[in-house]
Amino acid sequence: MTMNRLKDLLTRKGLTQAEISRRTGIDTYRVSRYVNRCANPSPSTLAKFAKALGVKPAELVEEVAQ
């Protein structure tokens, strides 16, 4: 199982959901759902977030021990 780390990275980089929305072209409603873990982004969406944040896509997810 994976857990989205988008919220942590946005905070660390001092970005708002509106700013990441502008950088990625993903509407703010969807960004909010990803940040609040109400939805899981597709691999292509993860790639957009990673590029906008200057990180590798793998940094947006972390493996959770079962």
N, C-alpha and C positions, 0 to 999 in steps of 0.2 A: 504494500500500500504506500502511496506517496502523499506528502503533505505540501501544499503550495506555500512557498516562502515569499511571495510577492509583497505582502504587507511589510515584512521585516526589511526587505531591500528598499522599498520606497521610503520608509522611515530613515534608514541609514543614509540614504542619498539625499534626503531632504526634499523629496518630490511628492506632489499631491496626486490624487487619482485623476484630476482634470489634466495635469501636465502629462502623465503617462498616457492618457487617452489621446492627447494631441500628438505625442511622439509616435504612437503606434497606429493611430487611425481606428482604434477600437473604441466604440461608444462608451460613455461613462457608466451607463447602467451595467454593461457587461464587465467592465473593469471592477466595479463595486462587487459584483457577484463573485469574481475571482478572488479579490482581496479578502472578502468575508467568507471564503471557502464554501459558498453556496453552489458553485459550479467548478468543474475542472476544465482548464484550458486544453485545447488540442495541441499537438506538437508544433504546428505552424504558429499558433498563437503564443506558445512559450518562446518560440524563436523570435517573434516580434518584441516581446517583453525583454528578452535577454539582450537583443541588439540595442534597444532604447535605454537599457540600464547599464550597458557596457560590461555584461557578465556572460558567462557561458550558460546555455539552457539548463545544464545539470545543476547549476547553482540555485535555480528556482524551485527545485524539488529536492526533497530529502527522503531517504528511505526510513521507514518506521519499522522497528523490530516487531515481529509478531509474537 
